[in-house]
Amino acid sequence: MQGAALAYFGVVTVTSLRIPYALLAGAIVLVLLWPPDFVRRAVNILTAYRILPALPVLALAALGFALHPYTRRVAHPSTGPDAMIVPVLRLLHGVQPYAAPLWDGALISPGPGWLLLNAPLSATGLIVLLSPSWLWLAAALLASRDAFAATLFVGALFASRDFLVQSIVGHDIFAVNLAVTALCLLVPNCIGHRTRLVYVTVLTGLVATARLPLVLLIPVFGLGLARREWRTGVTFTAVALSVAASTHIAFAIWAARDGIFYQPLHVFARARNGAGPVFMVLSAAGGAAACLAIVRSVQCDPARLMLCCWLLEFGLFAPIGLGELVRANRFDVTLWEGRNYVAWSLPLLCGYLALQAAGRHKDRLQVMDATPLQP
């Protein structure tokens, strides 16, 4: 299914463009990590005119509008956008959103809170703006903190072929963690602001329903807040968990009353069937190791929250994705849909690395300014 979405690289030349794009992506990363003077000047200009967050959004949206129709005309298009659109349209017609699988028999993974949060895009046929919208929010929040970090963040994401492909398709796989990245920037600013705390807590609960296991991210944010203000952290955790749980429970009860399987639960069966018991054990071990690292290192700081969320997601999901490659796909990467769950936490990692690199860059500039010129 994912291969069908590669209309971004041209229906005919998709294979031949893989190596050139990899080289281009590598060049982008190198330029961003060791930027020449003209790049720094460009960042300063863009920041002065407050247009930095808008540029990647406009570029990604333009690519989506131009190329998304081609991804729907192939023989077996991706069901990613359908998983966001179909349940919302059913709900608008008063039908249980998980009443039936999608057209190819695929079950619907996104949870109800995430569906409701993105309903304006799903219901109006603008699903292609899903990733650009969350990218805008994450980039704008990051730019308000450090414009250079925002540039690194966006550049690193655009260097990812999978990110561009899935965004143009209208899949929500990267949009989910763009939303989590935005939360990592919003949550630390809630202390001392009661109204802001309420809004961000509810938003966190809704985003955490995107996939059932993501509810584990809520205690990560809560623990980070508690390291700075204990009562705020506990309140945040309790309310966000209540929002996520009540949303899931309400729709699960509705499904049960109609005799319908609550489809977001299928992610556990898919992991078990696709990855097998060995990789399930590795996933549990990875999650446990990530939790231990998080308890020891989490702080109420955007970069540290991004790192901790990435550790938890990668520890839990990467073994499942690799298990599908080994067990279900027999090392055939062209059929490997589980790659999404290896790469989907990329925005969190890019955000963390961008903040770290921007901090080192700022330190170097301060050292250069403090160093007296030699006669």
N, C-alpha and C positions, 0 to 999 in steps of 0.2 A: 504493500500500500504506500509506503513512504517513497518508493522509487517513482510512483506515479506523480508525486508532487514535485519532481525535479524539473518541471517546466521552466523554473527560474533560470536554469542553465541552457535552456533551449531543447525542444523536443528531439532534435536530431543530434546536436553536438554535446549532449549532457555528459557522455563518457569522456570525450576528448578534453572537456573543460575541467575535469577534476584535478589533474596535476597543476595546470596553470593557476587555478583558484587557490590550491594549497600554497603555492609559491607566493601569490599575492597576499594571502592571509598571513603568512610568515613575515612578509615585508611590513605589513601594517602593524603587527605586534612589535617588531623590532623598532619601528619608527616611534611607536607610542612609549616604549620602555626607555629608549634613549633618544628623546626628541631633539631635533636640531632647532636652531633659533627661530626659524620661520614658523615652525609648529607652535612654539610658545607664543610668538606674536599673534598668530591666528587665534589661539585660545583667548588671549587677552582682548582681542577685538570682539570676538563672539560674546564673551562675557560682558563687555561694556554695553553691548546692544541687547543683552538678555535674550539672545536667539539660540543659544547653544542647545537647550533641550529640544527645541522645535525641529532642528535640522535632521537628526536621525529619525524622528517620528515621521516627518514629511517624506523622507526618502523611503522608509519601509512601507509607509502607506501607499505611496505612488507605485512601488514595485508590486504590492499586493493587488491594487486595483487593476494594474496592467496584466498581471500574470495569473492571478487566482482563477479566472475563468478557464484557463487552459488545464488547470489541475482537476477540474470537474468534468472534463470532456474525455478523459482517458477511460479505458475499459474497466479498471478497478480503482476508482478514486478513494482517497483516504476517508475514513469514517470519523476522523477527528473533529471537523467542524459540525458534522451531523450530530455528534454526541452533545454538542452545546446548543444546537438549534432545535432539534426535534423535541426534546423534553420541554423546552420553553413554549413552543407552539402548542403542544398538548395541554400544558397548564393553562394557557390563555383560552383554550376551548373547554376548560373544565374537566379535562381527562387526566388521570394519574400519569405524571411525567415518565414513570418507568413501566408503563403498561405493556410494552413489548420491546424486543430487541430492535436494533437498527436493520436497515434493508438487507445487509449481508449476514445477519445473525449475530453481529457483535453486540456485546452488552455495554451499557452506558456506565462509564467510570466516574464522571464528575458528580459531586454531591449537590444537594439542593441549594445550600447557601451560596455556593460558587455560581450555580446556574442563575439564581435570582440576582446576584450582584452584577452579572454580565448580561442580564436579560435585554436591556436596551439595544445592545449590539446584535444579540442573537435573533431577536424578534423583528428587527428592521432590515435584515439582510446585510448588515455591516460587520459580520464576523471577521472579515479580513482586517478590521481595525483592532482586534482583541489584543494582540501583542504590541502594536504601536501605542495603544492607550496606556497599557501598564509600563511600557518602556518610557513613555513621556513622564509618567509620575515618578518612576525610580530615578530617571536622569535629572529631572527638575529638582527633586529633593537632594540628590547628590551634588548637583551644581550649586545649590544654595549653601552647601557646606564647603565644597572645594571644587572649583570649576575644572581644574586640571584632572582631578580624580574622575569627574564625570566624563571627560574626554577619553581617558583611558578605559573606563567602563564600557562606553558605547563602542569604541573602536575594537575592543577585545570581543564583544558580542558579534559585531559585524564581521569579524574574522572567522566566526564559526559558521561553516556551511549548513550544519543541521539547524542552527538557530534561524537562519534566513529561510530555509526550506519550510520548516514547520510554521513559521510566522506567516509566510505567503499562503500556505495551504489553509490557514485559519485554525490550526490545531492549538489547543490551550496548554500544551505540555510545558512550554517555556514561559507562557504568560503567568502560570501559577507561581513560579519562582521569581518572576519579575515583581509580582505582588508581594511575595515574602521579603524580597530585597527592599521594597518600599517600606514595609512594616519595620524592618531593622533600622531604618532611618527615622521612622515616626515614633516608635515606642520610647526611645530614650528621652524624647522631648515632652513626654506626657507628665512627668513629675512636677507637681505644683500647679497643674492646669486641669481642673476637674472636668470641665466640659470636653476638652480635647481628649482626656483619658477615656471618657465614655465612648466617644466616636471611634477612637482607635481600638478599643477593646472589642466593640461590636464588629468592626471591620476584621479584626484578627480572627474572631470566631467564625465569621462567614468564609473567609479565605481558607481556614483550616478544614473546611468541609470539602475542598476541591478533590481530595482523595482521602479515604478514611484514615490511613496511617498518619496523615499530616496533623492530626489532633495532637500528636506528640510534640509538635513545635510550640504549642502554647506554654507548657511548663518551662521551656527554654527561655522564652521572653519573660515569663513571670519570675524565674530565678534571677535573670539579669536585672530586672527592676528591683527585686528584693535585696540585691547586693548594695543598692543605693538607698532604698527606702522600703523596709520590710512590709509595712502595711499596704503600700501601693502594689507591690509584687503579688501579695496574697489575693488582694481584691481583683486585680487584673486577671490572674489565673482562674479564680473561681467564676468570674462573670464570663470570660471568653470561653471556658470549657462548657458553661451552661448554654451559651448561645450555640456553640457547635453541636452539643449533645441534643438540645431540644429541637434543633432544626432536623437533624438526622432522625430522631425518634418520631417526630410528627409525621414525616413523610414515610417512614418505615411502617408506622401504624396504619396510615392510609393505604399503603400497598398491601399490608396483611389483611385488612378488611375487605379489599377487593380480590383477595386470593392471588396476589402478584408477588413475584420475587423482587426484593429490594436490590436493584442491580448494582449499586456501589459496593455491595459486599463481595462481588465476584472477584475483586482484586486479590483477595486472599486465596481463593480457589485457583485463580490463574497462576499466582506465584507458586503454589504447591504443585500444580500439574505441569507447569512449564519449566520450572527450575529443578524440581526434585528435592528429596530430603537432605542431601548433602549441602546444597547451596542454601536451603532454608536454614540449616544449622549455621552456616557461614553468615547469613543475614542476621540471625539472632545474635551471633557473636560480635559482628560488626556494630550492630546497634548498641549492644551492651558496652563495648569498648568506647563508642562515641559518647554514651551517657556518662561514663566515668570521666572522660576528658572534659566534657561540658561542665559537670559539677565542680571540677577543680579550676576551670579557667574562665567560665562565662562572667562577663561584666556588662554593665549598662552602657555599652559603647557600640555604635553601629558596626564598626569593623569586627569586633569580637562576636557580636550577635550573628553577623553573616557567616563567620567562620564556624561557629557552633552549629548553626542551622545546616550548613553544608556538610559538616562532619556527620550529623545525624542522618540526613537524607542519603548521603553517599554510602554510609555504613549499612543502612537498611536496604537500599534499592539496588546498588551496584552488584552485589552478589546474585540477586534475582535476575537482573538483566544478563549478566555473564552466564548464569545457569541456563537461561533460554538459548543463548548462543551455542553452548556446549551440548545440551541435552535435546532441545527441540529442533534447532536449526543445523546441527551437525557442522558448526563452524562456517556456515554459509552466511556471510555478512549481508548479502543482498536480500535475504529473507528475515533479517534480524530486527524485529520490531521492538524487542527489549532494549535496544540501544537507547531508546528514548529515556528509559529510567536510569541509565548510566550517565547520560549527558544533561538531564533536565535541571539539575542543580547548578548548572554552569553560571547563571546570573549571580548567584550568591558568591561563588568563588571569584568571579570577575570583579564584583564589588569589593570584596575583601582585598584582593591583590591591588586594585586601583587605589584604594585608600592608603594601603601600605606604601605603594610606589610614590604616590603624591606626597606622603609624609617625608619620605627620604629625599625627594626632590626639593621640598621646602627647606629641609635641614641643610642640604648642600648650598642652596642660595643664601641662607643665613650665614653659613660659614664663609662663603665667598664675600659677602658684604662686610663681615667682621674682620676679614684678613686685610691688613694694610698693604697698600701698593708698595712694591720695592722700587727704590730710586734707580 
